[in-house]
Amino acid sequence: MIETAALTKRYGNTLAVDNLDLFIPAGEIYGLLGPNGAGTFVA
């Protein structure tokens, strides 16, 4: 299981994630894509 509430992440002045609430049950597969296409993971 992966869970986050109100997650915000900055790299210097660049806002990468803003106020993210996320719940992924164990055994589920999700893909998160950004501008460069990176970020797929298995939960």
mmCIF file of the N, C-alpha and C atoms, coordinates in Angstrom:
data_MODEL
# 
_entry.id   MODEL 
# 
loop_
_atom_site.group_PDB 
_atom_site.id 
_atom_site.type_symbol 
_atom_site.label_atom_id 
_atom_site.label_alt_id 
_atom_site.label_comp_id 
_atom_site.label_asym_id 
_atom_site.label_entity_id 
_atom_site.label_seq_id 
_atom_site.pdbx_PDB_ins_code 
_atom_site.Cartn_x 
_atom_site.Cartn_y 
_atom_site.Cartn_z 
_atom_site.occupancy 
_atom_site.B_iso_or_equiv 
_atom_site.pdbx_formal_charge 
_atom_site.auth_seq_id 
_atom_site.auth_comp_id 
_atom_site.auth_asym_id 
_atom_site.auth_atom_id 
_atom_site.pdbx_PDB_model_num 
ATOM 1   N N  . MET A 1 1  ? 0.840  -1.172 0.000   1.00 0.00 ? 1  MET A N  1 
ATOM 2   C CA . MET A 1 1  ? 0.000  0.000  0.000   1.00 0.00 ? 1  MET A CA 1 
ATOM 3   C C  . MET A 1 1  ? 0.888  1.239  0.000   1.00 0.00 ? 1  MET A C  1 
ATOM 4   N N  . ILE A 1 2  ? 0.471  2.223  -0.757  1.00 0.00 ? 2  ILE A N  1 
ATOM 5   C CA . ILE A 1 2  ? 1.109  3.539  -0.770  1.00 0.00 ? 2  ILE A CA 1 
ATOM 6   C C  . ILE A 1 2  ? 0.032  4.559  -0.474  1.00 0.00 ? 2  ILE A C  1 
ATOM 7   N N  . GLU A 1 3  ? 0.319  5.450  0.477   1.00 0.00 ? 3  GLU A N  1 
ATOM 8   C CA . GLU A 1 3  ? -0.658 6.480  0.813   1.00 0.00 ? 3  GLU A CA 1 
ATOM 9   C C  . GLU A 1 3  ? 0.075  7.776  1.151   1.00 0.00 ? 3  GLU A C  1 
ATOM 10  N N  . THR A 1 4  ? -0.477 8.886  0.652   1.00 0.00 ? 4  THR A N  1 
ATOM 11  C CA . THR A 1 4  ? 0.046  10.200 0.980   1.00 0.00 ? 4  THR A CA 1 
ATOM 12  C C  . THR A 1 4  ? -1.126 11.176 1.093   1.00 0.00 ? 4  THR A C  1 
ATOM 13  N N  . ALA A 1 5  ? -0.935 12.199 1.900   1.00 0.00 ? 5  ALA A N  1 
ATOM 14  C CA . ALA A 1 5  ? -1.972 13.220 2.071   1.00 0.00 ? 5  ALA A CA 1 
ATOM 15  C C  . ALA A 1 5  ? -1.309 14.589 2.033   1.00 0.00 ? 5  ALA A C  1 
ATOM 16  N N  . ALA A 1 6  ? -1.806 15.453 1.169   1.00 0.00 ? 6  ALA A N  1 
ATOM 17  C CA . ALA A 1 6  ? -1.337 16.841 1.046   1.00 0.00 ? 6  ALA A CA 1 
ATOM 18  C C  . ALA A 1 6  ? 0.170  16.925 0.777   1.00 0.00 ? 6  ALA A C  1 
ATOM 19  N N  . LEU A 1 7  ? 0.687  16.040 -0.061  1.00 0.00 ? 7  LEU A N  1 
ATOM 20  C CA . LEU A 1 7  ? 2.112  16.030 -0.392  1.00 0.00 ? 7  LEU A CA 1 
ATOM 21  C C  . LEU A 1 7  ? 2.445  17.153 -1.365  1.00 0.00 ? 7  LEU A C  1 
ATOM 22  N N  . THR A 1 8  ? 3.462  17.935 -1.045  1.00 0.00 ? 8  THR A N  1 
ATOM 23  C CA . THR A 1 8  ? 3.971  18.978 -1.930  1.00 0.00 ? 8  THR A CA 1 
ATOM 24  C C  . THR A 1 8  ? 5.479  18.806 -2.032  1.00 0.00 ? 8  THR A C  1 
ATOM 25  N N  . LYS A 1 9  ? 6.016  18.909 -3.245  1.00 0.00 ? 9  LYS A N  1 
ATOM 26  C CA . LYS A 1 9  ? 7.453  18.771 -3.471  1.00 0.00 ? 9  LYS A CA 1 
ATOM 27  C C  . LYS A 1 9  ? 7.930  19.838 -4.429  1.00 0.00 ? 9  LYS A C  1 
ATOM 28  N N  . ARG A 1 10 ? 8.995  20.513 -4.033  1.00 0.00 ? 10 ARG A N  1 
ATOM 29  C CA . ARG A 1 10 ? 9.632  21.530 -4.873  1.00 0.00 ? 10 ARG A CA 1 
ATOM 30  C C  . ARG A 1 10 ? 11.090 21.161 -5.098  1.00 0.00 ? 10 ARG A C  1 
ATOM 31  N N  . TYR A 1 11 ? 11.590 21.508 -6.251  1.00 0.00 ? 11 TYR A N  1 
ATOM 32  C CA . TYR A 1 11 ? 13.009 21.427 -6.578  1.00 0.00 ? 11 TYR A CA 1 
ATOM 33  C C  . TYR A 1 11 ? 13.441 22.852 -6.857  1.00 0.00 ? 11 TYR A C  1 
ATOM 34  N N  . GLY A 1 12 ? 14.033 23.509 -5.874  1.00 0.00 ? 12 GLY A N  1 
ATOM 35  C CA . GLY A 1 12 ? 14.342 24.931 -6.022  1.00 0.00 ? 12 GLY A CA 1 
ATOM 36  C C  . GLY A 1 12 ? 13.050 25.714 -6.173  1.00 0.00 ? 12 GLY A C  1 
ATOM 37  N N  . ASN A 1 13 ? 12.912 26.451 -7.259  1.00 0.00 ? 13 ASN A N  1 
ATOM 38  C CA . ASN A 1 13 ? 11.699 27.223 -7.525  1.00 0.00 ? 13 ASN A CA 1 
ATOM 39  C C  . ASN A 1 13 ? 10.655 26.449 -8.323  1.00 0.00 ? 13 ASN A C  1 
ATOM 40  N N  . THR A 1 14 ? 10.978 25.206 -8.714  1.00 0.00 ? 14 THR A N  1 
ATOM 41  C CA . THR A 1 14 ? 10.071 24.416 -9.537  1.00 0.00 ? 14 THR A CA 1 
ATOM 42  C C  . THR A 1 14 ? 9.145  23.579 -8.666  1.00 0.00 ? 14 THR A C  1 
ATOM 43  N N  . LEU A 1 15 ? 7.854  23.776 -8.819  1.00 0.00 ? 15 LEU A N  1 
ATOM 44  C CA . LEU A 1 15 ? 6.859  22.989 -8.099  1.00 0.00 ? 15 LEU A CA 1 
ATOM 45  C C  . LEU A 1 15 ? 6.610  21.698 -8.870  1.00 0.00 ? 15 LEU A C  1 
ATOM 46  N N  . ALA A 1 16 ? 6.965  20.565 -8.276  1.00 0.00 ? 16 ALA A N  1 
ATOM 47  C CA . ALA A 1 16 ? 6.823  19.275 -8.951  1.00 0.00 ? 16 ALA A CA 1 
ATOM 48  C C  . ALA A 1 16 ? 5.508  18.587 -8.595  1.00 0.00 ? 16 ALA A C  1 
ATOM 49  N N  . VAL A 1 17 ? 5.092  18.675 -7.331  1.00 0.00 ? 17 VAL A N  1 
ATOM 50  C CA . VAL A 1 17 ? 3.852  18.058 -6.855  1.00 0.00 ? 17 VAL A CA 1 
ATOM 51  C C  . VAL A 1 17 ? 3.202  19.057 -5.916  1.00 0.00 ? 17 VAL A C  1 
ATOM 52  N N  . ASP A 1 18 ? 1.894  19.261 -6.069  1.00 0.00 ? 18 ASP A N  1 
ATOM 53  C CA . ASP A 1 18 ? 1.203  20.256 -5.247  1.00 0.00 ? 18 ASP A CA 1 
ATOM 54  C C  . ASP A 1 18 ? -0.036 19.662 -4.591  1.00 0.00 ? 18 ASP A C  1 
ATOM 55  N N  . ASN A 1 19 ? 0.047  19.450 -3.277  1.00 0.00 ? 19 ASN A N  1 
ATOM 56  C CA . ASN A 1 19 ? -1.099 19.033 -2.472  1.00 0.00 ? 19 ASN A CA 1 
ATOM 57  C C  . ASN A 1 19 ? -1.715 17.712 -2.957  1.00 0.00 ? 19 ASN A C  1 
ATOM 58  N N  . LEU A 1 20 ? -0.887 16.697 -3.164  1.00 0.00 ? 20 LEU A N  1 
ATOM 59  C CA . LEU A 1 20 ? -1.330 15.403 -3.689  1.00 0.00 ? 20 LEU A CA 1 
ATOM 60  C C  . LEU A 1 20 ? -1.865 14.504 -2.588  1.00 0.00 ? 20 LEU A C  1 
ATOM 61  N N  . ASP A 1 21 ? -3.086 14.015 -2.755  1.00 0.00 ? 21 ASP A N  1 
ATOM 62  C CA . ASP A 1 21 ? -3.657 12.960 -1.931  1.00 0.00 ? 21 ASP A CA 1 
ATOM 63  C C  . ASP A 1 21 ? -3.708 11.715 -2.811  1.00 0.00 ? 21 ASP A C  1 
ATOM 64  N N  . LEU A 1 22 ? -3.149 10.611 -2.313  1.00 0.00 ? 22 LEU A N  1 
ATOM 65  C CA . LEU A 1 22 ? -3.045 9.406  -3.133  1.00 0.00 ? 22 LEU A CA 1 
ATOM 66  C C  . LEU A 1 22 ? -3.152 8.175  -2.253  1.00 0.00 ? 22 LEU A C  1 
ATOM 67  N N  . PHE A 1 23 ? -3.932 7.206  -2.687  1.00 0.00 ? 23 PHE A N  1 
ATOM 68  C CA . PHE A 1 23 ? -4.019 5.916  -2.012  1.00 0.00 ? 23 PHE A CA 1 
ATOM 69  C C  . PHE A 1 23 ? -3.988 4.832  -3.077  1.00 0.00 ? 23 PHE A C  1 
ATOM 70  N N  . ILE A 1 24 ? -3.028 3.930  -2.960  1.00 0.00 ? 24 ILE A N  1 
ATOM 71  C CA . ILE A 1 24 ? -2.911 2.806  -3.884  1.00 0.00 ? 24 ILE A CA 1 
ATOM 72  C C  . ILE A 1 24 ? -2.886 1.530  -3.050  1.00 0.00 ? 24 ILE A C  1 
ATOM 73  N N  . PRO A 1 25 ? -3.905 0.686  -3.197  1.00 0.00 ? 25 PRO A N  1 
ATOM 74  C CA . PRO A 1 25 ? -3.951 -0.562 -2.430  1.00 0.00 ? 25 PRO A CA 1 
ATOM 75  C C  . PRO A 1 25 ? -2.815 -1.508 -2.826  1.00 0.00 ? 25 PRO A C  1 
ATOM 76  N N  . ALA A 1 26 ? -2.436 -2.374 -1.909  1.00 0.00 ? 26 ALA A N  1 
ATOM 77  C CA . ALA A 1 26 ? -1.401 -3.375 -2.186  1.00 0.00 ? 26 ALA A CA 1 
ATOM 78  C C  . ALA A 1 26 ? -1.804 -4.215 -3.389  1.00 0.00 ? 26 ALA A C  1 
ATOM 79  N N  . GLY A 1 27 ? -0.846 -4.505 -4.259  1.00 0.00 ? 27 GLY A N  1 
ATOM 80  C CA . GLY A 1 27 ? -1.086 -5.349 -5.423  1.00 0.00 ? 27 GLY A CA 1 
ATOM 81  C C  . GLY A 1 27 ? -1.563 -4.614 -6.663  1.00 0.00 ? 27 GLY A C  1 
ATOM 82  N N  . GLU A 1 28 ? -1.881 -3.324 -6.543  1.00 0.00 ? 28 GLU A N  1 
ATOM 83  C CA . GLU A 1 28 ? -2.324 -2.537 -7.701  1.00 0.00 ? 28 GLU A CA 1 
ATOM 84  C C  . GLU A 1 28 ? -1.119 -2.001 -8.473  1.00 0.00 ? 28 GLU A C  1 
ATOM 85  N N  . ILE A 1 29 ? -1.296 -1.787 -9.753  1.00 0.00 ? 29 ILE A N  1 
ATOM 86  C CA . ILE A 1 29 ? -0.242 -1.237 -10.603 1.00 0.00 ? 29 ILE A CA 1 
ATOM 87  C C  . ILE A 1 29 ? -0.731 0.093  -11.170 1.00 0.00 ? 29 ILE A C  1 
ATOM 88  N N  . TYR A 1 30 ? 0.046  1.130  -10.969 1.00 0.00 ? 30 TYR A N  1 
ATOM 89  C CA . TYR A 1 30 ? -0.294 2.470  -11.458 1.00 0.00 ? 30 TYR A CA 1 
ATOM 90  C C  . TYR A 1 30 ? 0.911  3.044  -12.182 1.00 0.00 ? 30 TYR A C  1 
ATOM 91  N N  . GLY A 1 31 ? 0.664  3.932  -13.109 1.00 0.00 ? 31 GLY A N  1 
ATOM 92  C CA . GLY A 1 31 ? 1.731  4.661  -13.774 1.00 0.00 ? 31 GLY A CA 1 
ATOM 93  C C  . GLY A 1 31 ? 1.527  6.148  -13.573 1.00 0.00 ? 31 GLY A C  1 
ATOM 94  N N  . LEU A 1 32 ? 2.564  6.839  -13.189 1.00 0.00 ? 32 LEU A N  1 
ATOM 95  C CA . LEU A 1 32 ? 2.539  8.289  -13.053 1.00 0.00 ? 32 LEU A CA 1 
ATOM 96  C C  . LEU A 1 32 ? 3.496  8.856  -14.083 1.00 0.00 ? 32 LEU A C  1 
ATOM 97  N N  . LEU A 1 33 ? 2.996  9.721  -14.950 1.00 0.00 ? 33 LEU A N  1 
ATOM 98  C CA . LEU A 1 33 ? 3.816  10.249 -16.031 1.00 0.00 ? 33 LEU A CA 1 
ATOM 99  C C  . LEU A 1 33 ? 4.001  11.745 -15.875 1.00 0.00 ? 33 LEU A C  1 
ATOM 100 N N  . GLY A 1 34 ? 5.219  12.186 -16.075 1.00 0.00 ? 34 GLY A N  1 
ATOM 101 C CA . GLY A 1 34 ? 5.528  13.607 -16.064 1.00 0.00 ? 34 GLY A CA 1 
ATOM 102 C C  . GLY A 1 34 ? 5.911  14.052 -17.459 1.00 0.00 ? 34 GLY A C  1 
ATOM 103 N N  . PRO A 1 35 ? 6.402  15.274 -17.584 1.00 0.00 ? 35 PRO A N  1 
ATOM 104 C CA . PRO A 1 35 ? 6.764  15.816 -18.890 1.00 0.00 ? 35 PRO A CA 1 
ATOM 105 C C  . PRO A 1 35 ? 7.786  14.970 -19.655 1.00 0.00 ? 35 PRO A C  1 
ATOM 106 N N  . ASN A 1 36 ? 8.657  14.258 -18.935 1.00 0.00 ? 36 ASN A N  1 
ATOM 107 C CA . ASN A 1 36 ? 9.679  13.465 -19.628 1.00 0.00 ? 36 ASN A CA 1 
ATOM 108 C C  . ASN A 1 36 ? 9.252  12.005 -19.785 1.00 0.00 ? 36 ASN A C  1 
ATOM 109 N N  . GLY A 1 37 ? 8.041  11.651 -19.290 1.00 0.00 ? 37 GLY A N  1 
ATOM 110 C CA . GLY A 1 37 ? 7.549  10.283 -19.421 1.00 0.00 ? 37 GLY A CA 1 
ATOM 111 C C  . GLY A 1 37 ? 8.042  9.332  -18.354 1.00 0.00 ? 37 GLY A C  1 
ATOM 112 N N  . ALA A 1 38 ? 8.817  9.793  -17.389 1.00 0.00 ? 38 ALA A N  1 
ATOM 113 C CA . ALA A 1 38 ? 9.343  8.933  -16.333 1.00 0.00 ? 38 ALA A CA 1 
ATOM 114 C C  . ALA A 1 38 ? 8.338  8.807  -15.196 1.00 0.00 ? 38 ALA A C  1 
ATOM 115 N N  . GLY A 1 39 ? 8.500  7.782  -14.378 1.00 0.00 ? 39 GLY A N  1 
ATOM 116 C CA . GLY A 1 39 ? 7.748  7.705  -13.150 1.00 0.00 ? 39 GLY A CA 1 
ATOM 117 C C  . GLY A 1 39 ? 6.862  6.492  -12.956 1.00 0.00 ? 39 GLY A C  1 
ATOM 118 N N  . THR A 1 40 ? 6.930  5.475  -13.780 1.00 0.00 ? 40 THR A N  1 
ATOM 119 C CA . THR A 1 40 ? 6.093  4.291  -13.585 1.00 0.00 ? 40 THR A CA 1 
ATOM 120 C C  . THR A 1 40 ? 6.606  3.492  -12.402 1.00 0.00 ? 40 THR A C  1 
ATOM 121 N N  . PHE A 1 41 ? 5.684  2.996  -11.575 1.00 0.00 ? 41 PHE A N  1 
ATOM 122 C CA . PHE A 1 41 ? 6.066  2.172  -10.445 1.00 0.00 ? 41 PHE A CA 1 
ATOM 123 C C  . PHE A 1 41 ? 5.006  1.115  -10.199 1.00 0.00 ? 41 PHE A C  1 
ATOM 124 N N  . VAL A 1 42 ? 5.365  0.092  -9.460  1.00 0.00 ? 42 VAL A N  1 
ATOM 125 C CA . VAL A 1 42 ? 4.442  -0.977 -9.073  1.00 0.00 ? 42 VAL A CA 1 
ATOM 126 C C  . VAL A 1 42 ? 4.272  -0.919 -7.576  1.00 0.00 ? 42 VAL A C  1 
ATOM 127 N N  . ALA A 1 43 ? 3.033  -0.906 -7.124  1.00 0.00 ? 43 ALA A N  1 
ATOM 128 C CA . ALA A 1 43 ? 2.762  -0.857 -5.679  1.00 0.00 ? 43 ALA A CA 1 
ATOM 129 C C  . ALA A 1 43 ? 2.367  -2.224 -5.197  1.00 0.00 ? 43 ALA A C  1 
# 
